[in-house]
Amino acid sequence: MEDYPSLHKVEVGFYFVTCVCGILYSTYQLYLAGSFFEYFDDIHNDFSTGWSWIGRKKDVSDHEWAAMLPFLRIFIPWPCIVCLLISIKNLPLIYFTELGLVFLYHYNSLMNLVRQDWLQLDSNWDYLLTVSTFWVQLRSTSCAIDNLKIYRHKSLQGFLKNFIETTAYCLYFPTLFVGPFFLYEDFNKGINRYSKWTLGRLITTAVNLLRFSFWILFIEVSAHFLYITAFKFQPQAVQKFNSWAFFGFGYWMGQYLCNKYIIFYGLAGEFTRADDINAPPPPKCIGRIFLYSELWRDFDRGLYLFLVKYIYSPIISYKSSMAKLFASILTFSFVYVWHGPRDFVLVWSALSFLGVTVERIARSIGKSSAYKKIINKYLSPQMNRRLNCYLTTHLFIVTASASFYFLGRMKIGNQYLYRAFFDPLSVIIIRSLIIYTGSQISVEIKNYYKKKLS
């Protein structure tokens, strides 16, 4: 882990206060910008009446959240019921419960509709089917490649055992719809071992489930005040934002996606770990990430492991001077194809590749003996840290603009890329200062966890 020198507590305090105040004020400006929707002609049903005790309209335009939240409400009780039944060790009770669930399935009106009209799905089920198909595609790739190393189809018994394991992995229910992805080898290790449930393990699981439940409540309440998803469909309104609201909108687009996948990956991962399968952790908060390569590594850890193991690593093993560059190109090409060949995905993938490549070049320069000699001669370790955060700030502003293509699509992405360079100088300076303080806070958090682990 990279070593970062400590700064004076007063300086760190200044960074923290400035960063938090900047985010809070920009959030307030984004809240005020929501007045755009007070007399909005809602022909696409982007809003509901909201919760009565809040008294504001609620943004319901995020189809992913609208599809997943009812699914989570239906899904979450069943693993708990299964674990309880296994613990009781009462075979008749298990049969009675499972057959009862089958009965409910047969008489569920939505499932009858699916069966009778042969997959004439509504939008939510269609979304779930699409998402699950792509997750299964990743898993089938993982187990197909890994099984080449441990070929077991030499006998009928070996084939059947492998077929059952492969099917169980590809259709593993807790992560079938919402992720996260985990490697076939981790699944194999998990199903072949047993970890005893202790009081400490039970408490940890319960606390994590409560934590993810809090974030569900947070998203539901915030949808009454910050109309993040609805604004993504109104780029002409976003274009009229003042600089603070524009900054706040960009921050909350990223934070909203992060919170959403903390819930999706966190809940599914918790049930997966209950099965002794090593699921990747949920995303790190984007507020503590200031390098774009870290965002790729720590947001979707499962997808990152897939890309490294099955695309990037096999290519760089050829020891060519161009291997790393070619491996990066192929990796981001796969990202483009997997997320869907659309214009905003292409721009996001291409700019992400450029951002990560520039970071790698800068890191190579930083590790060179000539650069270290100059830095050690003229700068203290603390000034070197400030310089690194300053340089990282401007790279992050550009690479973050790449993410806005993915988050807000072409028109909003174009606005962010344009304003990153052509906003008034005073706006650029204030924005850079806030992001710089965020970079310093991120470094401070890294130092804290490094000391905690040492």
VEXVO-151438 format. One record per residue (C-alpha): x, y, z. Coordinates in nm, 3 decimals. Layout:
{px=X; py=Y; pz=Z}
...
//
This chain:
{px=0.000; py=0.000; pz=0.000}
{px=0.133; py=0.346; pz=-0.093}
{px=0.267; py=0.551; pz=0.195}
{px=0.120; py=0.900; pz=0.245}
{px=0.277; py=1.139; pz=0.500}
{px=0.049; py=1.289; pz=0.766}
{px=-0.048; py=1.657; pz=0.766}
{px=-0.123; py=1.892; pz=1.054}
{px=-0.466; py=1.836; pz=1.208}
{px=-0.566; py=2.198; pz=1.140}
{px=-0.494; py=2.155; pz=0.768}
{px=-0.683; py=1.826; pz=0.754}
{px=-0.972; py=1.990; pz=0.942}
{px=-0.980; py=2.271; pz=0.686}
{px=-0.996; py=2.017; pz=0.403}
{px=-1.278; py=1.827; pz=0.574}
{px=-1.490; py=2.136; pz=0.650}
{px=-1.440; py=2.281; pz=0.301}
{px=-1.526; py=1.954; pz=0.128}
{px=-1.837; py=1.888; pz=0.339}
{px=-1.961; py=2.247; pz=0.311}
{px=-1.913; py=2.240; pz=-0.066}
{px=-2.109; py=1.917; pz=-0.101}
{px=-2.387; py=2.034; pz=0.135}
{px=-2.428; py=2.371; pz=-0.037}
{px=-2.432; py=2.215; pz=-0.384}
{px=-2.687; py=1.961; pz=-0.257}
{px=-2.905; py=2.249; pz=-0.131}
{px=-2.882; py=2.419; pz=-0.471}
{px=-2.981; py=2.092; pz=-0.640}
{px=-3.280; py=2.071; pz=-0.402}
{px=-3.386; py=2.425; pz=-0.501}
{px=-3.352; py=2.331; pz=-0.869}
{px=-3.620; py=2.069; pz=-0.808}
{px=-3.878; py=2.350; pz=-0.828}
{px=-3.857; py=2.286; pz=-1.205}
{px=-4.091; py=1.991; pz=-1.148}
{px=-4.357; py=2.175; pz=-0.941}
{px=-4.578; py=2.238; pz=-1.245}
{px=-4.418; py=1.978; pz=-1.469}
{px=-4.638; py=1.794; pz=-1.722}
{px=-4.556; py=1.441; pz=-1.606}
{px=-4.660; py=1.247; pz=-1.917}
{px=-4.411; py=0.965; pz=-1.846}
{px=-4.516; py=0.911; pz=-1.482}
{px=-4.172; py=1.005; pz=-1.347}
{px=-4.326; py=1.107; pz=-1.012}
{px=-4.565; py=0.965; pz=-0.755}
{px=-4.750; py=1.155; pz=-0.482}
{px=-4.486; py=1.050; pz=-0.229}
{px=-4.518; py=0.968; pz=0.138}
{px=-4.791; py=1.167; pz=0.313}
{px=-4.575; py=1.266; pz=0.612}
{px=-4.314; py=1.425; pz=0.383}
{px=-4.562; py=1.612; pz=0.166}
{px=-4.352; py=1.621; pz=-0.152}
{px=-4.358; py=1.444; pz=-0.485}
{px=-4.135; py=1.139; pz=-0.512}
{px=-3.900; py=1.067; pz=-0.804}
{px=-3.988; py=0.717; pz=-0.933}
{px=-3.825; py=0.746; pz=-1.277}
{px=-3.539; py=0.506; pz=-1.199}
{px=-3.672; py=0.187; pz=-1.358}
{px=-3.387; py=-0.021; pz=-1.213}
{px=-3.476; py=0.080; pz=-0.857}
{px=-3.848; py=0.040; pz=-0.930}
{px=-3.786; py=-0.315; pz=-1.052}
{px=-3.538; py=-0.423; pz=-0.787}
{px=-3.696; py=-0.286; pz=-0.468}
{px=-4.019; py=-0.491; pz=-0.490}
{px=-3.804; py=-0.791; pz=-0.581}
{px=-3.589; py=-0.740; pz=-0.269}
{px=-3.899; py=-0.716; pz=-0.052}
{px=-4.024; py=-1.047; pz=-0.191}
{px=-3.686; py=-1.221; pz=-0.197}
{px=-3.526; py=-1.131; pz=0.137}
{px=-3.756; py=-1.336; pz=0.367}
{px=-3.705; py=-1.666; pz=0.183}
{px=-3.333; py=-1.730; pz=0.251}
{px=-3.409; py=-1.652; pz=0.615}
{px=-3.693; py=-1.907; pz=0.614}
{px=-3.470; py=-2.170; pz=0.450}
{px=-3.190; py=-2.114; pz=0.705}
{px=-3.444; py=-2.141; pz=0.986}
{px=-3.591; py=-2.465; pz=0.848}
{px=-3.246; py=-2.621; pz=0.815}
{px=-3.159; py=-2.519; pz=1.171}
{px=-3.480; py=-2.676; pz=1.307}
{px=-3.398; py=-3.004; pz=1.126}
{px=-3.765; py=-3.100; pz=1.096}
{px=-3.816; py=-3.281; pz=0.764}
{px=-4.202; py=-3.272; pz=0.763}
{px=-4.194; py=-2.897; pz=0.836}
{px=-3.952; py=-2.842; pz=0.548}
{px=-4.179; py=-3.037; pz=0.310}
{px=-4.487; py=-2.849; pz=0.429}
{px=-4.322; py=-2.508; pz=0.389}
{px=-4.166; py=-2.576; pz=0.050}
{px=-4.489; py=-2.725; pz=-0.092}
{px=-4.675; py=-2.426; pz=0.047}
{px=-4.442; py=-2.193; pz=-0.144}
{px=-4.502; py=-2.397; pz=-0.461}
{px=-4.876; py=-2.354; pz=-0.405}
{px=-4.835; py=-1.978; pz=-0.369}
{px=-4.625; py=-1.971; pz=-0.685}
{px=-4.895; py=-2.148; pz=-0.886}
{px=-5.168; py=-1.911; pz=-0.769}
{px=-4.971; py=-1.589; pz=-0.799}
{px=-5.149; py=-1.378; pz=-1.062}
{px=-4.829; py=-1.241; pz=-1.211}
{px=-4.674; py=-1.585; pz=-1.247}
{px=-4.995; py=-1.711; pz=-1.408}
{px=-4.969; py=-1.427; pz=-1.655}
{px=-4.609; py=-1.519; pz=-1.735}
{px=-4.696; py=-1.885; pz=-1.791}
{px=-5.022; py=-1.841; pz=-1.977}
{px=-4.913; py=-1.564; pz=-2.214}
{px=-4.562; py=-1.709; pz=-2.260}
{px=-4.327; py=-1.439; pz=-2.138}
{px=-4.534; py=-1.138; pz=-2.234}
{px=-4.359; py=-0.958; pz=-1.950}
{px=-4.419; py=-0.617; pz=-1.802}
{px=-4.126; py=-0.374; pz=-1.786}
{px=-4.001; py=-0.480; pz=-1.442}
{px=-3.992; py=-0.853; pz=-1.516}
{px=-3.843; py=-0.785; pz=-1.856}
{px=-3.568; py=-0.586; pz=-1.685}
{px=-3.501; py=-0.864; pz=-1.435}
{px=-3.484; py=-1.121; pz=-1.714}
{px=-3.238; py=-0.907; pz=-1.910}
{px=-3.014; py=-0.839; pz=-1.609}
{px=-3.012; py=-1.202; pz=-1.499}
{px=-2.920; py=-1.313; pz=-1.852}
{px=-2.609; py=-1.097; pz=-1.850}
{px=-2.507; py=-1.209; pz=-1.500}
{px=-2.546; py=-1.571; pz=-1.610}
{px=-2.334; py=-1.495; pz=-1.916}
{px=-2.048; py=-1.379; pz=-1.692}
{px=-2.081; py=-1.683; pz=-1.467}
{px=-2.095; py=-1.928; pz=-1.755}
{px=-1.776; py=-1.778; pz=-1.893}
{px=-1.603; py=-1.808; pz=-1.556}
{px=-1.698; py=-2.171; pz=-1.496}
{px=-1.625; py=-2.272; pz=-1.857}
{px=-1.270; py=-2.137; pz=-1.839}
{px=-1.202; py=-2.267; pz=-1.488}
{px=-1.333; py=-2.613; pz=-1.575}
{px=-1.075; py=-2.646; pz=-1.849}
{px=-0.813; py=-2.664; pz=-1.573}
{px=-1.000; py=-2.934; pz=-1.378}
{px=-1.161; py=-3.138; pz=-1.653}
{px=-1.398; py=-3.390; pz=-1.496}
{px=-1.601; py=-3.522; pz=-1.789}
{px=-1.398; py=-3.844; pz=-1.814}
{px=-1.689; py=-4.042; pz=-1.672}
{px=-2.066; py=-4.005; pz=-1.656}
{px=-2.043; py=-3.946; pz=-1.281}
{px=-1.786; py=-3.669; pz=-1.328}
{px=-1.998; py=-3.509; pz=-1.600}
{px=-2.314; py=-3.511; pz=-1.391}
{px=-2.136; py=-3.372; pz=-1.085}
{px=-1.981; py=-3.093; pz=-1.289}
{px=-2.314; py=-3.021; pz=-1.460}
{px=-2.488; py=-2.983; pz=-1.125}
{px=-2.215; py=-2.756; pz=-0.986}
{px=-2.212; py=-2.544; pz=-1.302}
{px=-2.590; py=-2.506; pz=-1.303}
{px=-2.591; py=-2.421; pz=-0.933}
{px=-2.325; py=-2.154; pz=-0.991}
{px=-2.490; py=-1.995; pz=-1.295}
{px=-2.836; py=-1.990; pz=-1.134}
{px=-2.728; py=-1.918; pz=-0.776}
{px=-3.038; py=-1.738; pz=-0.656}
{px=-2.912; py=-1.470; pz=-0.411}
{px=-2.703; py=-1.310; pz=-0.689}
{px=-2.905; py=-1.416; pz=-0.994}
{px=-3.070; py=-1.077; pz=-1.052}
{px=-2.876; py=-0.816; pz=-0.858}
{px=-2.517; py=-0.949; pz=-0.850}
{px=-2.246; py=-0.920; pz=-0.743}
{px=-2.038; py=-1.146; pz=-0.964}
{px=-1.801; py=-1.386; pz=-0.790}
{px=-1.555; py=-1.632; pz=-0.941}
{px=-1.642; py=-1.997; pz=-0.999}
{px=-1.343; py=-2.103; pz=-0.788}
{px=-1.482; py=-1.905; pz=-0.491}
{px=-1.819; py=-2.074; pz=-0.537}
{px=-1.653; py=-2.415; pz=-0.551}
{px=-1.457; py=-2.350; pz=-0.231}
{px=-1.771; py=-2.227; pz=-0.057}
{px=-1.990; py=-2.528; pz=-0.133}
{px=-1.714; py=-2.767; pz=-0.021}
{px=-1.660; py=-2.617; pz=0.323}
{px=-1.867; py=-2.537; pz=0.628}
{px=-1.814; py=-2.254; pz=0.874}
{px=-1.992; py=-2.286; pz=1.206}
{px=-2.243; py=-2.017; pz=1.293}
{px=-2.138; py=-1.836; pz=1.609}
{px=-2.309; py=-1.558; pz=1.799}
{px=-2.052; py=-1.312; pz=1.663}
{px=-2.114; py=-1.418; pz=1.305}
{px=-2.491; py=-1.392; pz=1.354}
{px=-2.462; py=-1.043; pz=1.503}
{px=-2.234; py=-0.927; pz=1.218}
{px=-2.481; py=-1.054; pz=0.958}
{px=-2.777; py=-0.892; pz=1.135}
{px=-2.596; py=-0.557; pz=1.169}
{px=-2.503; py=-0.561; pz=0.799}
{px=-2.862; py=-0.636; pz=0.698}
{px=-2.980; py=-0.346; pz=0.916}
{px=-2.718; py=-0.121; pz=0.757}
{px=-2.838; py=-0.204; pz=0.406}
{px=-3.199; py=-0.156; pz=0.519}
{px=-3.103; py=0.195; pz=0.635}
{px=-2.973; py=0.276; pz=0.286}
{px=-3.301; py=0.157; pz=0.134}
{px=-3.483; py=0.403; pz=0.360}
{px=-3.229; py=0.675; pz=0.276}
{px=-3.287; py=0.637; pz=-0.100}
{px=-3.665; py=0.628; pz=-0.058}
{px=-3.668; py=0.946; pz=0.153}
{px=-3.412; py=1.134; pz=-0.060}
{px=-3.624; py=1.065; pz=-0.372}
{px=-3.875; py=1.316; pz=-0.226}
{px=-3.615; py=1.595; pz=-0.216}
{px=-3.344; py=1.533; pz=-0.478}
{px=-3.495; py=1.446; pz=-0.816}
{px=-3.174; py=1.295; pz=-0.950}
{px=-3.312; py=1.041; pz=-1.195}
{px=-3.591; py=1.266; pz=-1.322}
{px=-3.340; py=1.540; pz=-1.408}
{px=-3.140; py=1.289; pz=-1.616}
{px=-3.435; py=1.284; pz=-1.857}
{px=-3.447; py=1.667; pz=-1.870}
{px=-3.104; py=1.776; pz=-2.004}
{px=-3.246; py=2.116; pz=-2.105}
{px=-3.324; py=2.185; pz=-1.738}
{px=-2.981; py=2.062; pz=-1.626}
{px=-2.821; py=2.301; pz=-1.875}
{px=-2.980; py=2.593; pz=-1.688}
{px=-2.843; py=2.487; pz=-1.348}
{px=-2.619; py=2.734; pz=-1.170}
{px=-2.267; py=2.609; pz=-1.107}
{px=-2.340; py=2.487; pz=-0.753}
{px=-2.650; py=2.291; pz=-0.854}
{px=-2.460; py=2.149; pz=-1.151}
{px=-2.178; py=2.031; pz=-0.924}
{px=-2.429; py=1.887; pz=-0.677}
{px=-2.615; py=1.703; pz=-0.953}
{px=-2.293; py=1.541; pz=-1.072}
{px=-2.197; py=1.437; pz=-0.721}
{px=-2.539; py=1.291; pz=-0.643}
{px=-2.568; py=1.104; pz=-0.972}
{px=-2.258; py=0.912; pz=-0.869}
{px=-2.353; py=0.883; pz=-0.501}
{px=-2.704; py=0.763; pz=-0.586}
{px=-2.569; py=0.486; pz=-0.810}
{px=-2.320; py=0.393; pz=-0.538}
{px=-2.589; py=0.378; pz=-0.267}
{px=-2.812; py=0.169; pz=-0.492}
{px=-2.544; py=-0.091; pz=-0.557}
{px=-2.437; py=-0.095; pz=-0.194}
{px=-2.790; py=-0.224; pz=-0.135}
{px=-2.806; py=-0.465; pz=-0.431}
{px=-2.458; py=-0.611; pz=-0.388}
{px=-2.460; py=-0.580; pz=-0.010}
{px=-2.781; py=-0.774; pz=0.054}
{px=-2.707; py=-1.043; pz=-0.204}
{px=-2.347; py=-1.068; pz=-0.086}
{px=-2.453; py=-1.109; pz=0.277}
{px=-2.674; py=-1.407; pz=0.193}
{px=-2.394; py=-1.547; pz=-0.024}
{px=-2.143; py=-1.524; pz=0.261}
{px=-2.400; py=-1.699; pz=0.480}
{px=-2.355; py=-1.991; pz=0.238}
{px=-1.976; py=-1.978; pz=0.300}
{px=-1.915; py=-1.835; pz=-0.048}
{px=-1.666; py=-1.549; pz=-0.062}
{px=-1.872; py=-1.276; pz=-0.230}
{px=-1.704; py=-0.946; pz=-0.322}
{px=-1.770; py=-0.654; pz=-0.087}
{px=-2.023; py=-0.385; pz=-0.186}
{px=-1.891; py=-0.069; pz=-0.354}
{px=-1.677; py=0.174; pz=-0.161}
{px=-1.833; py=0.516; pz=-0.113}
{px=-1.731; py=0.728; pz=-0.411}
{px=-1.666; py=1.016; pz=-0.172}
{px=-1.348; py=0.842; pz=-0.055}
{px=-1.215; py=0.757; pz=-0.403}
{px=-1.007; py=1.009; pz=-0.596}
{px=-0.831; py=0.790; pz=-0.854}
{px=-1.033; py=0.666; pz=-1.151}
{px=-0.850; py=0.333; pz=-1.152}
{px=-0.959; py=0.286; pz=-0.789}
{px=-1.317; py=0.359; pz=-0.891}
{px=-1.299; py=0.078; pz=-1.148}
{px=-1.141; py=-0.158; pz=-0.895}
{px=-1.356; py=-0.085; pz=-0.590}
{px=-1.702; py=-0.004; pz=-0.728}
{px=-1.782; py=-0.343; pz=-0.881}
{px=-1.515; py=-0.572; pz=-0.738}
{px=-1.665; py=-0.885; pz=-0.893}
{px=-1.665; py=-0.744; pz=-1.247}
{px=-1.312; py=-0.613; pz=-1.189}
{px=-1.191; py=-0.963; pz=-1.089}
{px=-1.357; py=-1.110; pz=-1.398}
{px=-1.189; py=-0.857; pz=-1.628}
{px=-0.847; py=-0.907; pz=-1.468}
{px=-0.857; py=-1.287; pz=-1.458}
{px=-1.014; py=-1.368; pz=-1.794}
{px=-0.917; py=-1.078; pz=-2.021}
{px=-0.633; py=-0.860; pz=-1.886}
{px=-0.399; py=-1.115; pz=-1.722}
{px=-0.390; py=-1.371; pz=-2.008}
{px=-0.276; py=-1.098; pz=-2.250}
{px=-0.006; py=-0.936; pz=-2.035}
{px=0.142; py=-1.283; pz=-1.977}
{px=0.288; py=-1.261; pz=-2.330}
{px=0.564; py=-1.025; pz=-2.202}
{px=0.535; py=-0.784; pz=-2.494}
{px=0.607; py=-0.413; pz=-2.456}
{px=0.260; py=-0.341; pz=-2.595}
{px=0.084; py=-0.616; pz=-2.400}
{px=-0.051; py=-0.390; pz=-2.123}
{px=-0.186; py=-0.137; pz=-2.371}
{px=-0.349; py=-0.406; pz=-2.585}
{px=-0.490; py=-0.576; pz=-2.274}
{px=-0.645; py=-0.247; pz=-2.159}
{px=-0.800; py=-0.188; pz=-2.502}
{px=-0.955; py=-0.536; pz=-2.505}
{px=-1.074; py=-0.499; pz=-2.145}
{px=-1.261; py=-0.176; pz=-2.210}
{px=-1.389; py=-0.315; pz=-2.541}
{px=-1.548; py=-0.599; pz=-2.345}
{px=-1.696; py=-0.345; pz=-2.100}
{px=-1.849; py=-0.162; pz=-2.399}
{px=-2.001; py=-0.479; pz=-2.547}
{px=-2.126; py=-0.615; pz=-2.213}
{px=-2.301; py=-0.292; pz=-2.112}
{px=-2.458; py=-0.257; pz=-2.455}
{px=-2.326; py=-0.110; pz=-2.782}
{px=-2.470; py=0.240; pz=-2.747}
{px=-2.312; py=0.578; pz=-2.814}
{px=-2.286; py=0.694; pz=-2.451}
{px=-2.138; py=0.357; pz=-2.346}
{px=-1.878; py=0.387; pz=-2.623}
{px=-1.775; py=0.737; pz=-2.513}
{px=-1.768; py=0.632; pz=-2.146}
{px=-1.555; py=0.324; pz=-2.223}
{px=-1.314; py=0.518; pz=-2.446}
{px=-1.265; py=0.804; pz=-2.198}
{px=-1.229; py=0.554; pz=-1.913}
{px=-0.954; py=0.377; pz=-2.107}
{px=-0.776; py=0.709; pz=-2.165}
{px=-0.811; py=0.809; pz=-1.799}
{px=-0.675; py=0.480; pz=-1.665}
{px=-0.391; py=0.487; pz=-1.922}
{px=-0.290; py=0.842; pz=-1.823}
{px=-0.294; py=0.735; pz=-1.457}
{px=-0.069; py=0.440; pz=-1.536}
{px=0.177; py=0.663; pz=-1.725}
{px=0.179; py=0.916; pz=-1.438}
{px=0.236; py=0.636; pz=-1.187}
{px=0.531; py=0.507; pz=-1.392}
{px=0.683; py=0.855; pz=-1.400}
{px=0.629; py=0.891; pz=-1.025}
{px=0.817; py=0.566; pz=-0.961}
{px=1.114; py=0.659; pz=-1.181}
{px=1.444; py=0.732; pz=-1.008}
{px=1.486; py=1.067; pz=-1.187}
{px=1.148; py=1.196; pz=-1.066}
{px=1.209; py=1.073; pz=-0.711}
{px=1.549; py=1.243; pz=-0.708}
{px=1.398; py=1.579; pz=-0.808}
{px=1.108; py=1.551; pz=-0.563}
{px=1.329; py=1.448; pz=-0.271}
{px=1.564; py=1.737; pz=-0.345}
{px=1.308; py=2.018; pz=-0.365}
{px=0.996; py=1.902; pz=-0.179}
{px=0.918; py=1.769; pz=0.166}
{px=0.701; py=1.454; pz=0.190}
{px=0.405; py=1.672; pz=0.292}
{px=0.449; py=1.905; pz=-0.008}
{px=0.482; py=1.603; pz=-0.234}
{px=0.149; py=1.476; pz=-0.103}
{px=-0.012; py=1.815; pz=-0.174}
{px=0.137; py=1.815; pz=-0.525}
{px=0.007; py=1.464; pz=-0.597}
{px=-0.343; py=1.559; pz=-0.478}
{px=-0.332; py=1.876; pz=-0.688}
{px=-0.237; py=1.686; pz=-1.004}
{px=-0.486; py=1.410; pz=-0.929}
{px=-0.764; py=1.668; pz=-0.887}
{px=-0.747; py=1.789; pz=-1.246}
{px=-0.720; py=1.438; pz=-1.387}
{px=-1.018; py=1.333; pz=-1.175}
{px=-1.232; py=1.622; pz=-1.306}
{px=-1.179; py=1.500; pz=-1.663}
{px=-1.220; py=1.128; pz=-1.588}
{px=-1.529; py=1.194; pz=-1.374}
{px=-1.680; py=1.362; pz=-1.679}
{px=-1.646; py=1.024; pz=-1.851}
{px=-1.865; py=0.869; pz=-1.582}
{px=-2.137; py=1.126; pz=-1.647}
{px=-2.181; py=0.983; pz=-1.996}
{px=-2.267; py=0.650; pz=-1.835}
{px=-2.478; py=0.807; pz=-1.559}
{px=-2.663; py=1.071; pz=-1.763}
{px=-2.611; py=0.965; pz=-2.126}
{px=-2.487; py=1.175; pz=-2.415}
{px=-2.645; py=1.518; pz=-2.367}
{px=-2.566; py=1.546; pz=-1.997}
{px=-2.221; py=1.391; pz=-2.046}
{px=-2.145; py=1.651; pz=-2.314}
{px=-2.250; py=1.928; pz=-2.076}
{px=-2.014; py=1.808; pz=-1.803}
{px=-1.720; py=1.763; pz=-2.037}
{px=-1.777; py=2.111; pz=-2.184}
{px=-1.814; py=2.284; pz=-1.847}
{px=-1.506; py=2.107; pz=-1.710}
{px=-1.299; py=2.323; pz=-1.948}
{px=-1.514; py=2.629; pz=-2.032}
{px=-1.681; py=2.732; pz=-1.706}
{px=-1.577; py=3.077; pz=-1.573}
{px=-1.234; py=3.075; pz=-1.412}
{px=-1.378; py=3.149; pz=-1.067}
{px=-1.606; py=2.843; pz=-1.093}
{px=-1.318; py=2.621; pz=-1.205}
{px=-1.103; py=2.737; pz=-0.912}
{px=-1.376; py=2.680; pz=-0.650}
{px=-1.469; py=2.341; pz=-0.797}
{px=-1.104; py=2.236; pz=-0.809}
{px=-1.055; py=2.346; pz=-0.447}
{px=-1.349; py=2.135; pz=-0.326}
{px=-1.233; py=1.829; pz=-0.522}
{px=-0.876; py=1.887; pz=-0.398}
{px=-0.997; py=1.885; pz=-0.038}
{px=-1.188; py=1.565; pz=-0.117}
{px=-0.865; py=1.412; pz=-0.247}
{px=-0.688; py=1.502; pz=0.076}
{px=-0.970; py=1.352; pz=0.285}
{px=-0.948; py=1.035; pz=0.075}
{px=-0.574; py=1.014; pz=0.146}
{px=-0.641; py=1.069; pz=0.516}
{px=-0.893; py=0.782; pz=0.519}
{px=-0.634; py=0.559; pz=0.349}
{px=-0.383; py=0.649; pz=0.618}
{px=-0.639; py=0.567; pz=0.888}
{px=-0.711; py=0.220; pz=0.750}
{px=-0.343; py=0.154; pz=0.692}
{px=-0.266; py=0.230; pz=1.058}
{px=-0.565; py=0.021; pz=1.163}
{px=-0.436; py=-0.282; pz=0.970}
{px=-0.074; py=-0.245; pz=1.085}
//
